[in-house]
Amino acid sequence: MFDILSNRRRRYALYALADDDTATIGSLAEQIAAWENDCTVDDITPTERKRVYTALQQSHLPKLERTGLISFDQETGRVRPTETVEEMDIYLEVVGEEQLSWDQYYLGLSAVSVGIVVAIWLELPFFRAIPPLLWMTVIVGLFTASAAVHNYRSAGLNAASEPPEVSRQS
């Protein structure tokens, strides 16, 4: 899987297909060329578009199709993502150098929650002063709020106009 994702154009193609049911190879080539050249689709040159189009047609889209990530009809030029693309989210998660990934965040939140439960069970003074039901409400509230933020940020990432790695280059 990492071999597939090691190429920027394949990552861009998967990103472009993330929210679309179907795209044409031409529209994919235009969008990817725009991202690569840090311009709008209207500003790309025919040479830039053709370079990306040719690479997609001859190499990248057939390789993505062989791995089962997309369906590519070479006769019509239509490309559509398969259900397997949804499983790719774990590989495509973008985390900055000084940020926690969501799995690390949830692991930490779980550890804090277990610590609170153990402290309640041991009847430590501070934790004894607050009713256990209130502590459980706080824990469930933290997980609920975290899940809501996670969902919101994930939806925002998918709806963004460009891949995160393009955003970081600007």
C-alpha positions as CSV (number, residue, x, y, z in Angstrom):
1,M,0.0,0.0,0.0
2,F,2.8,2.4,0.8
3,D,4.2,1.8,-2.7
4,I,1.0,3.1,-4.1
5,L,1.0,6.1,-1.9
6,S,4.6,6.9,-2.4
7,N,3.8,8.7,-5.6
8,R,2.4,12.3,-5.3
9,R,0.2,12.0,-8.4
10,R,-1.5,8.9,-7.2
11,R,-2.1,10.5,-3.8
12,Y,-3.5,13.6,-5.6
13,A,-5.8,11.4,-7.8
14,L,-7.1,9.6,-4.7
15,Y,-7.7,12.9,-3.0
16,A,-9.5,14.3,-6.0
17,L,-11.7,11.2,-6.1
18,A,-12.4,11.2,-2.3
19,D,-15.7,13.2,-2.6
20,D,-16.7,12.4,-6.2
21,D,-18.6,9.4,-7.5
22,T,-17.0,9.7,-10.9
23,A,-14.5,11.9,-12.7
24,T,-12.9,11.9,-16.2
25,I,-9.2,11.4,-16.7
26,G,-9.2,14.9,-18.3
27,S,-10.7,16.6,-15.2
28,L,-8.3,14.7,-12.9
29,A,-5.3,15.7,-15.1
30,E,-6.4,19.4,-15.0
31,Q,-6.8,19.4,-11.2
32,I,-3.6,17.6,-10.5
33,A,-1.7,19.8,-12.9
34,A,-3.1,22.9,-11.1
35,W,-2.0,21.5,-7.7
36,E,1.4,20.7,-9.0
37,N,1.9,24.1,-10.5
38,D,0.3,26.0,-7.7
39,C,-2.3,27.7,-9.9
40,T,-6.0,27.3,-10.8
41,V,-7.3,24.9,-13.4
42,D,-7.9,27.8,-15.7
43,D,-4.3,28.8,-15.6
44,I,-2.6,25.5,-16.5
45,T,-1.0,25.3,-19.9
46,P,-1.8,22.6,-22.4
47,T,1.7,21.1,-21.9
48,E,1.2,20.8,-18.2
49,R,-2.2,19.2,-18.6
50,K,-0.9,16.7,-21.3
51,R,2.1,15.8,-19.1
52,V,-0.2,14.8,-16.2
53,Y,-2.8,13.2,-18.5
54,T,-0.3,11.0,-20.2
55,A,1.2,9.8,-16.8
56,L,-2.2,9.1,-15.4
57,Q,-3.4,7.2,-18.4
58,Q,-0.2,5.1,-18.9
59,S,0.9,4.5,-15.4
60,H,-0.9,5.8,-12.3
61,L,-4.6,5.0,-13.0
62,P,-3.8,1.4,-14.3
63,K,-1.7,0.9,-11.1
64,L,-4.5,2.2,-8.9
65,E,-7.0,0.0,-10.7
66,R,-4.8,-3.1,-10.3
67,T,-4.7,-2.5,-6.5
68,G,-8.5,-2.2,-6.4
69,L,-8.6,1.4,-5.3
70,I,-10.3,2.7,-8.4
71,S,-12.3,1.6,-11.4
72,F,-10.8,3.0,-14.7
73,D,-12.6,2.6,-18.0
74,Q,-10.0,3.4,-20.6
75,E,-12.6,3.6,-23.4
76,T,-14.6,6.3,-21.8
77,G,-11.9,7.8,-19.7
78,R,-14.1,7.5,-16.6
79,V,-12.6,7.0,-13.2
80,R,-14.4,6.2,-10.0
81,P,-13.2,5.3,-6.5
82,T,-14.0,1.8,-5.1
83,E,-15.1,1.1,-1.5
84,T,-11.5,0.2,-0.7
85,V,-10.5,3.9,-0.9
86,E,-12.4,4.5,2.4
87,E,-10.1,2.1,4.1
88,M,-7.1,4.3,3.0
89,D,-8.0,7.1,5.5
90,I,-5.6,5.6,8.1
91,Y,-2.8,5.9,5.6
92,L,-3.8,9.4,4.3
93,E,-4.2,11.0,7.7
94,V,-2.1,14.1,7.8
95,V,-0.4,14.9,11.1
96,G,2.0,17.8,11.6
97,E,5.4,17.1,13.3
98,E,4.2,18.6,16.6
99,Q,0.7,17.2,16.6
100,L,-0.9,14.1,18.0
101,S,-2.7,11.8,15.6
102,W,-6.2,10.9,16.5
103,D,-5.3,7.4,17.6
104,Q,-2.7,8.8,20.0
105,Y,-5.2,11.4,21.3
106,Y,-7.8,8.7,22.0
107,L,-5.2,6.5,23.7
108,G,-4.3,9.3,26.0
109,L,-7.9,10.1,26.7
110,S,-8.6,6.5,27.5
111,A,-5.6,6.4,29.9
112,V,-6.8,9.5,31.7
113,S,-10.3,7.9,31.9
114,V,-8.9,4.7,33.4
115,G,-6.9,6.7,35.9
116,I,-10.1,8.5,37.0
117,V,-12.0,5.2,37.3
118,V,-9.1,3.7,39.4
119,A,-8.9,6.8,41.6
120,I,-12.7,6.6,42.2
121,W,-12.4,2.8,43.0
122,L,-9.5,3.5,45.4
123,E,-11.7,6.3,46.9
124,L,-8.9,8.9,46.8
125,P,-9.9,12.1,48.6
126,F,-10.4,14.5,45.7
127,F,-12.3,11.9,43.6
128,R,-14.4,10.8,46.6
129,A,-15.7,14.4,46.9
130,I,-17.4,14.2,43.5
131,P,-20.1,11.6,42.9
132,P,-19.0,8.8,40.6
133,L,-22.0,9.4,38.2
134,L,-20.7,12.9,37.6
135,W,-17.2,11.6,36.8
136,M,-18.7,9.1,34.4
137,T,-20.7,11.9,32.8
138,V,-17.5,14.0,32.4
139,I,-15.7,11.0,30.8
140,V,-18.5,10.2,28.4
141,G,-18.8,14.0,27.6
142,L,-15.1,14.1,26.8
143,F,-15.3,11.2,24.4
144,T,-18.5,12.6,22.8
145,A,-16.9,16.0,22.3
146,S,-13.7,14.5,21.0
147,A,-15.6,12.3,18.5
148,A,-17.6,15.4,17.3
149,V,-14.4,17.4,16.8
150,H,-12.8,14.4,15.0
151,N,-15.7,14.0,12.7
152,Y,-15.9,17.8,12.0
153,R,-12.2,18.0,11.2
154,S,-12.3,14.8,9.0
155,A,-15.3,16.2,7.1
156,G,-13.4,19.5,6.6
157,L,-10.3,17.8,5.4
158,N,-12.3,15.9,2.8
159,A,-14.1,19.0,1.7
160,A,-11.0,21.1,1.3
161,S,-10.2,22.4,-2.2
162,E,-6.7,21.0,-2.3
163,P,-4.7,18.2,-0.7
164,P,-3.1,19.0,2.7
165,E,0.4,18.6,1.2
166,V,-0.3,21.3,-1.3
167,S,-1.6,23.6,1.4
168,R,1.7,23.1,3.4
169,Q,3.8,24.1,0.4
170,S,2.2,27.5,0.0
